[in-house]
Amino acid sequence: MKTLFAAYRVTDLDRSLTFYTALGYVELGRVDTEGGSHLVLLKFPGEPAASLELVHRPVDARVDVGSGFDHLAIQVDTLATTLERLADAGLEPGPVQQPGGPHGPKTSWLTDPDGYRIELVEWPPGHPEGITAADFA
C-alpha cells in the first residue's frame, strides 16, 4: 500500500488553483460531478502521479479547516529560491526556521486561501528524500 494524495475542500476553486499553481503544482486532470462539484488533481512537474486533490462543492458552506487537519509538508530543493519565487508570485511565506537546530532542516510556513497550512522543507545536505526511520534512530 501507499498514500495516493491528500484532498482539500476549497471554497473558491479559481482562487485555490491560482495559489497552488503559484506554489508550483500543475493540473493533472479534473472531474466534474453531479451537482456542480469539481475535483481537480494536481502534481508537481517532477512527480509521476497526483499528490493533491482540490475538492470544490459550491452547494456546501465555506470550508472550515478547524476539523483536525494540521498541515501539508512539501519538500523543496532550495528554500531561499522557493521563498523568493513565491513572494514574486504574490504569496506570503513566513520566515525561515530551523526547528532541528543549525544542522537540521530549514522550514517556512505558508497558508492557502482557505486557511490550510503548508510547511516547506529543505533537508540538510546528504539527507535522504522524505522522513525515514533513520530520522528516529
Solvent accessible surface area in square Angstrom, and as a share of the most:
residue,aa,sasa,rsa
1,M,249,1.11
2,K,161,0.68
3,T,121,0.70
4,L,127,0.63
5,F,73,0.31
6,A,34,0.26
7,A,58,0.45
8,Y,5,0.02
9,R,78,0.28
10,V,4,0.02
11,T,47,0.27
12,D,60,0.31
13,L,15,0.07
14,D,108,0.56
15,R,100,0.36
16,S,0,0.00
17,L,25,0.12
18,T,96,0.56
19,F,12,0.05
20,Y,0,0.00
21,T,85,0.50
22,A,22,0.17
23,L,5,0.03
24,G,20,0.19
25,Y,6,0.02
26,V,63,0.36
27,E,81,0.36
28,L,94,0.47
29,G,30,0.28
30,R,113,0.41
31,V,74,0.42
32,D,96,0.50
33,T,57,0.33
34,E,168,0.75
35,G,63,0.61
36,G,37,0.36
37,S,15,0.10
38,H,50,0.22
39,L,45,0.22
40,V,0,0.00
41,L,36,0.18
42,L,3,0.02
43,K,31,0.13
44,F,46,0.19
45,P,95,0.60
46,G,80,0.77
47,E,54,0.24
48,P,136,0.86
49,A,57,0.44
50,A,16,0.12
51,S,30,0.20
52,L,0,0.00
53,E,20,0.09
54,L,0,0.00
55,V,11,0.06
56,H,25,0.11
57,R,103,0.38
58,P,70,0.44
59,V,123,0.71
60,D,60,0.31
61,A,88,0.68
62,R,142,0.52
63,V,13,0.07
64,D,108,0.56
65,V,43,0.25
66,G,67,0.64
67,S,95,0.62
68,G,74,0.71
69,F,87,0.36
70,D,86,0.45
71,H,64,0.29
72,L,29,0.14
73,A,62,0.48
74,I,15,0.08
75,Q,75,0.33
76,V,20,0.11
77,D,134,0.69
78,T,65,0.38
79,L,1,0.00
80,A,71,0.55
81,T,86,0.50
82,T,16,0.09
83,L,25,0.12
84,E,116,0.52
85,R,108,0.39
86,L,0,0.00
87,A,58,0.45
88,D,117,0.61
89,A,54,0.42
90,G,58,0.56
91,L,27,0.13
92,E,154,0.69
93,P,29,0.18
94,G,24,0.23
95,P,103,0.65
96,V,74,0.42
97,Q,81,0.36
98,Q,75,0.33
99,P,94,0.59
100,G,55,0.53
101,G,25,0.24
102,P,110,0.69
103,H,164,0.73
104,G,14,0.13
105,P,31,0.20
106,K,83,0.35
107,T,2,0.01
108,S,0,0.00
109,W,67,0.24
110,L,6,0.03
111,T,76,0.44
112,D,6,0.03
113,P,36,0.23
114,D,8,0.04
115,G,29,0.28
116,Y,17,0.07
117,R,102,0.37
118,I,0,0.00
119,E,28,0.12
120,L,1,0.00
121,V,13,0.07
122,E,33,0.15
123,W,46,0.16
124,P,32,0.20
125,P,139,0.88
126,G,86,0.82
127,H,46,0.21
128,P,69,0.43
129,E,143,0.64
130,G,30,0.28
131,I,118,0.60
132,T,53,0.31
133,A,88,0.69
134,A,76,0.59
135,D,62,0.32
136,F,160,0.67
137,A,130,1.01
